[in-house]
């Protein structure tokens, strides 16, 4: 059991050595892109939510 865990950890560390980690500039740029997309998506969903709420409010206020 211990040999299997040890082998797994050694293989995991070996794989991590093959990973090409992003540079600081790449990390900053990609983080900015993620933040921009997140803010844009939340704005779009906020507008859609507002419009649907107004539509439902308008439909519920109709009297037949």
N, CA, C and O atoms as a MOPAC input file, in Angstrom:
PM7 MOZYME 1SCF
protein

 N      0.82500 1    -1.19600 1     0.00000 1
 C      0.00000 1     0.00000 1     0.00000 1
 C      0.86600 1     1.25500 1     0.00000 1
 O      0.62600 1     2.18300 1    -0.77200 1
 N      1.88700 1     1.27800 1     0.87900 1
 C      2.76600 1     2.44300 1     0.95100 1
 C      3.54000 1     2.63000 1    -0.35000 1
 O      3.77400 1     3.76100 1    -0.77700 1
 N      3.93900 1     1.52500 1    -0.98300 1
 C      4.67400 1     1.61700 1    -2.25000 1
 C      3.80500 1     2.21500 1    -3.35300 1
 O      4.30400 1     2.96100 1    -4.19600 1
 N      2.51400 1     1.89600 1    -3.35500 1
 C      1.61600 1     2.44000 1    -4.36600 1
 C      1.43300 1     3.94200 1    -4.17700 1
 O      1.42300 1     4.69400 1    -5.15200 1
 N      1.29100 1     4.37900 1    -2.93300 1
 C      1.13100 1     5.80600 1    -2.65100 1
 C      2.40800 1     6.54900 1    -3.00700 1
 O      2.36100 1     7.62900 1    -3.59500 1
 N      3.54100 1     5.97500 1    -2.65200 1
 C      4.83000 1     6.59100 1    -2.96800 1
 C      5.03300 1     6.69700 1    -4.47900 1
 O      5.50000 1     7.72200 1    -4.97600 1
 N      4.68400 1     5.64100 1    -5.20300 1
 C      4.82100 1     5.65200 1    -6.66000 1
 C      3.89900 1     6.70500 1    -7.26600 1
 O      4.28700 1     7.41600 1    -8.19400 1
 N      2.67800 1     6.80500 1    -6.74200 1
 C      1.73400 1     7.80400 1    -7.24700 1
 C      2.27000 1     9.20900 1    -7.04000 1
 O      2.22100 1    10.03100 1    -7.95500 1
 N      2.78200 1     9.49600 1    -5.84300 1
 C      3.32600 1    10.82900 1    -5.56100 1
 C      4.54100 1    11.13600 1    -6.43000 1
 O      4.67700 1    12.25400 1    -6.92700 1
 N      5.41600 1    10.16700 1    -6.61600 1
 C      6.59700 1    10.38100 1    -7.46700 1
 C      6.20300 1    10.64400 1    -8.91700 1
 O      6.78200 1    11.51200 1    -9.56900 1
 N      5.22600 1     9.90400 1    -9.42100 1
 C      4.77000 1    10.10600 1   -10.79200 1
 C      4.07600 1    11.46500 1   -10.93900 1
 O      4.21300 1    12.13600 1   -11.96100 1
 N      3.33700 1    11.85300 1    -9.91300 1
 C      2.67700 1    13.16400 1    -9.95400 1
 C      3.69900 1    14.28900 1    -9.99400 1
 O      3.54800 1    15.23700 1   -10.76400 1
 N      4.72500 1    14.19200 1    -9.18200 1
 C      5.78300 1    15.21100 1    -9.18500 1
 C      6.51500 1    15.23500 1   -10.52000 1
 O      6.88400 1    16.30600 1   -11.00400 1
 N      6.72800 1    14.07300 1   -11.11800 1
 C      7.38200 1    14.01000 1   -12.43000 1
 C      6.53600 1    14.69800 1   -13.49100 1
 O      7.06800 1    15.40600 1   -14.34700 1
 N      5.22900 1    14.49700 1   -13.44300 1
 C      4.33300 1    15.16200 1   -14.39100 1
 C      4.35000 1    16.67600 1   -14.19300 1
 O      4.31700 1    17.42900 1   -15.16600 1
 N      4.39900 1    17.12100 1   -12.94700 1
 C      4.43500 1    18.55500 1   -12.67900 1
 C      5.69800 1    19.20300 1   -13.24700 1
 O      5.68600 1    20.38400 1   -13.59200 1
 N      6.75900 1    18.45400 1   -13.34300 1
 C      7.99300 1    19.00700 1   -13.93500 1
 C      7.84500 1    19.24200 1   -15.43400 1
 O      8.58000 1    20.04100 1   -16.01600 1
 N      6.90500 1    18.55300 1   -16.05300 1
 C      6.67900 1    18.70500 1   -17.49800 1
 C      5.71300 1    19.83700 1   -17.82200 1
 O      5.57000 1    20.22200 1   -18.98200 1
 N      5.05800 1    20.36300 1   -16.81200 1
 C      4.07700 1    21.42000 1   -17.03300 1
 C      4.79600 1    22.70400 1   -17.43300 1
 O      5.81300 1    23.07100 1   -16.84400 1
 N      4.25300 1    23.37700 1   -18.43600 1
 C      4.79100 1    24.67400 1   -18.84800 1
 C      3.96100 1    25.74400 1   -18.15500 1
 O      2.84700 1    26.04700 1   -18.58200 1
 N      4.50200 1    26.31100 1   -17.09000 1
 C      3.78400 1    27.29100 1   -16.29500 1
 C      3.79000 1    28.63900 1   -16.99500 1
 O      4.77800 1    28.99400 1   -17.63900 1
 N      2.69200 1    29.40700 1   -16.87900 1
 C      2.64300 1    30.72200 1   -17.53500 1
 C      3.58300 1    31.71500 1   -16.84300 1
 O      3.88400 1    31.59400 1   -15.65600 1
 N      4.03200 1    32.69300 1   -17.62300 1
 C      4.86500 1    33.74500 1   -17.05200 1
 C      3.98100 1    34.70000 1   -16.25000 1
 O      2.75400 1    34.60900 1   -16.28800 1
 N      4.61200 1    35.59800 1   -15.53700 1
 C      3.86500 1    36.57200 1   -14.73900 1
 C      2.98000 1    37.43300 1   -15.64700 1
 O      1.82100 1    37.69100 1   -15.32200 1
 N      3.52200 1    37.87300 1   -16.77500 1
 C      2.76000 1    38.70700 1   -17.71800 1
 C      1.56100 1    37.95000 1   -18.27900 1
 O      0.46800 1    38.50600 1   -18.38500 1
 N      1.75800 1    36.69800 1   -18.63400 1
 C      0.65500 1    35.89100 1   -19.15400 1
 C     -0.42800 1    35.71700 1   -18.09200 1
 O     -1.61800 1    35.80200 1   -18.39400 1
 N     -0.01900 1    35.47600 1   -16.86100 1
 C     -0.99100 1    35.31000 1   -15.77100 1
 C     -1.79200 1    36.57900 1   -15.55000 1
 O     -3.00600 1    36.52100 1   -15.35500 1
 N     -1.12600 1    37.72800 1   -15.58000 1
 C     -1.81300 1    39.00100 1   -15.38600 1
 C     -2.79500 1    39.25600 1   -16.52900 1
 O     -3.94000 1    39.64400 1   -16.29600 1
 N     -2.34200 1    39.03500 1   -17.76500 1
 C     -3.19200 1    39.26200 1   -18.93100 1
 C     -4.40900 1    38.32800 1   -18.92000 1
 O     -5.53400 1    38.77000 1   -19.15400 1
 N     -4.18700 1    37.06200 1   -18.65100 1
 C     -5.29200 1    36.10300 1   -18.64500 1
 C     -6.25200 1    36.36700 1   -17.48700 1
 O     -7.45900 1    36.17700 1   -17.63500 1
 N     -5.74000 1    36.79900 1   -16.35000 1
 C     -6.61000 1    37.14500 1   -15.22600 1
 C     -7.47700 1    38.34800 1   -15.58000 1
 O     -8.65500 1    38.39200 1   -15.22500 1
 N     -6.90000 1    39.32400 1   -16.27700 1
 C     -7.67300 1    40.48200 1   -16.72600 1
 C     -8.77500 1    40.08300 1   -17.68300 1
 O     -9.89000 1    40.59900 1   -17.60300 1
 N     -8.47100 1    39.17000 1   -18.58600 1
 C     -9.47700 1    38.69600 1   -19.54000 1
 C    -10.61900 1    38.00100 1   -18.79800 1
 O    -11.79000 1    38.21700 1   -19.11200 1
 N    -10.27800 1    37.17600 1   -17.82400 1
 C    -11.30500 1    36.47100 1   -17.04700 1
 C    -12.17200 1    37.47000 1   -16.28900 1
 O    -13.39600 1    37.33800 1   -16.28300 1
 N    -11.56200 1    38.46300 1   -15.65000 1
 C    -12.31800 1    39.47000 1   -14.91300 1
 C    -13.22100 1    40.27000 1   -15.84200 1
 O    -14.38000 1    40.52700 1   -15.51400 1
 N    -12.69800 1    40.66600 1   -17.00000 1
 C    -13.49300 1    41.42100 1   -17.96400 1
 C    -14.69200 1    40.60700 1   -18.43300 1
 O    -15.81200 1    41.11600 1   -18.47700 1
 N    -14.46300 1    39.36000 1   -18.77900 1
 C    -15.55400 1    38.49700 1   -19.22600 1
 C    -16.57700 1    38.30700 1   -18.11300 1
 O    -17.77900 1    38.31300 1   -18.37600 1
 N    -16.11900 1    38.13900 1   -16.87300 1
 C    -17.01800 1    37.94400 1   -15.74200 1
 C    -17.90600 1    39.17000 1   -15.53300 1
 O    -19.11500 1    39.03700 1   -15.33900 1
 N    -17.30500 1    40.36700 1   -15.57300 1
 C    -18.08700 1    41.58700 1   -15.40900 1
 C    -19.06600 1    41.78000 1   -16.56700 1
 O    -20.20900 1    42.18300 1   -16.35200 1
 N    -18.62500 1    41.49600 1   -17.78900 1
 C    -19.51100 1    41.64900 1   -18.94500 1
 C    -20.67600 1    40.66200 1   -18.86600 1
 O    -21.82400 1    41.03500 1   -19.11100 1
 N    -20.38800 1    39.42300 1   -18.52900 1
 C    -21.45200 1    38.41900 1   -18.43500 1
 C    -22.42900 1    38.76600 1   -17.32000 1
 O    -23.63800 1    38.60800 1   -17.48700 1
 N    -21.91700 1    39.24000 1   -16.18100 1
 C    -22.82700 1    39.59400 1   -15.09100 1
 C    -23.68700 1    40.79800 1   -15.46400 1
 O    -24.84600 1    40.86700 1   -15.05600 1
 N    -23.15600 1    41.73900 1   -16.22200 1
 C    -23.95000 1    42.88500 1   -16.67800 1
 C    -25.05300 1    42.42500 1   -17.62600 1
 O    -26.19700 1    42.86100 1   -17.50400 1
 N    -24.71900 1    41.55400 1   -18.56100 1
 C    -25.71700 1    41.04300 1   -19.50800 1
 C    -26.81000 1    40.28200 1   -18.76700 1
 O    -27.99600 1    40.49200 1   -19.01900 1
 N    -26.41500 1    39.40400 1   -17.86000 1
 C    -27.41300 1    38.63800 1   -17.10900 1
 C    -28.23800 1    39.54600 1   -16.20100 1
 O    -29.42500 1    39.29500 1   -15.99000 1
 N    -27.62600 1    40.59300 1   -15.66500 1
 C    -28.36700 1    41.54800 1   -14.84600 1
 C    -29.43200 1    42.26800 1   -15.64900 1
 O    -30.55500 1    42.44700 1   -15.17800 1
 N    -29.08400 1    42.68200 1   -16.86000 1
 C    -30.05400 1    43.35600 1   -17.73300 1
 C    -31.18400 1    42.40300 1   -18.11000 1
 O    -32.35500 1    42.78000 1   -18.07600 1
 N    -30.83700 1    41.18300 1   -18.46500 1
 C    -31.86600 1    40.19400 1   -18.80700 1
 C    -32.78200 1    39.94100 1   -17.61500 1
 O    -34.00100 1    39.87200 1   -17.77300 1
 N    -32.20500 1    39.80200 1   -16.43200 1
 C    -32.99800 1    39.58200 1   -15.22500 1
 C    -33.94500 1    40.75400 1   -14.97800 1
 O    -35.11600 1    40.55500 1   -14.65300 1
 N    -33.44100 1    41.95800 1   -15.13200 1
 C    -34.27300 1    43.14900 1   -14.93000 1
 C    -35.43300 1    43.18200 1   -15.92900 1
 O    -36.57600 1    43.43800 1   -15.55100 1
 N    -35.13400 1    42.92400 1   -17.19800 1
 C    -36.17800 1    42.95800 1   -18.22300 1
 C    -37.23300 1    41.88200 1   -17.99900 1
 O    -38.42700 1    42.13700 1   -18.15900 1
 N    -36.80400 1    40.69600 1   -17.63400 1
 C    -37.77600 1    39.63300 1   -17.37500 1
 C    -38.62000 1    39.94700 1   -16.14300 1
 O    -39.81800 1    39.66400 1   -16.12300 1
 N    -38.00100 1    40.52900 1   -15.11600 1
 C    -38.75900 1    40.90300 1   -13.91300 1
 C    -39.80300 1    41.95800 1   -14.25400 1
 O    -40.93600 1    41.88600 1   -13.77700 1
 N    -39.43500 1    42.93400 1   -15.07300 1
 C    -40.40300 1    43.96200 1   -15.48600 1
 C    -41.52100 1    43.35800 1   -16.33100 1
 O    -42.68000 1    43.74900 1   -16.19400 1
 N    -41.18700 1    42.42100 1   -17.19100 1
 C    -42.20100 1    41.74600 1   -18.00100 1
 C    -43.18200 1    40.99300 1   -17.11700 1
 O    -44.39400 1    41.10900 1   -17.30000 1
 N    -42.68200 1    40.23800 1   -16.17700 1
 C    -43.55200 1    39.48800 1   -15.26700 1
 C    -44.37800 1    40.43700 1   -14.43000 1
 O    -45.57000 1    40.19900 1   -14.23700 1
 N    -43.77800 1    41.51600 1   -13.92200 1
 C    -44.50900 1    42.50900 1   -13.13100 1
 C    -45.63600 1    43.11800 1   -13.96200 1
 O    -46.74900 1    43.30500 1   -13.47000 1
 N    -45.33800 1    43.42500 1   -15.22300 1
 C    -46.35500 1    43.98900 1   -16.10400 1
 C    -47.47700 1    43.00000 1   -16.38600 1
 O    -48.64800 1    43.37800 1   -16.39600 1
 N    -47.13300 1    41.74900 1   -16.61400 1
 C    -48.15900 1    40.73400 1   -16.86700 1
 C    -49.02100 1    40.49500 1   -15.63900 1
 O    -50.22900 1    40.29400 1   -15.76700 1
 N    -48.43100 1    40.51100 1   -14.46100 1
 C    -49.19600 1    40.28200 1   -13.24500 1
 C    -50.09600 1    41.45100 1   -12.88800 1
 O    -51.08200 1    41.27500 1   -12.17300 1
 N    -49.76900 1    42.65300 1   -13.37900 1
 C    -50.58000 1    43.81100 1   -13.05900 1
 C    -51.76700 1    43.98000 1   -14.01800 1
 O    -52.61100 1    44.84800 1   -13.79100 1
 N    -51.84900 1    43.18600 1   -15.06600 1
 C    -52.97200 1    43.26100 1   -16.00700 1
 C    -54.24200 1    42.76500 1   -15.33700 1
 O    -54.23100 1    41.78200 1   -14.59700 1
 N    -55.32500 1    43.45700 1   -15.60700 1
 C    -56.61700 1    43.05300 1   -15.03800 1
 C    -57.53300 1    42.68600 1   -16.20900 1
 O    -57.66500 1    43.44300 1   -17.17000 1
 N    -58.13700 1    41.55800 1   -16.11300 1
 C    -59.03900 1    41.11700 1   -17.16900 1
 C    -60.47800 1    41.31200 1   -16.77700 1
 O    -61.37800 1    40.99300 1   -17.55300 1

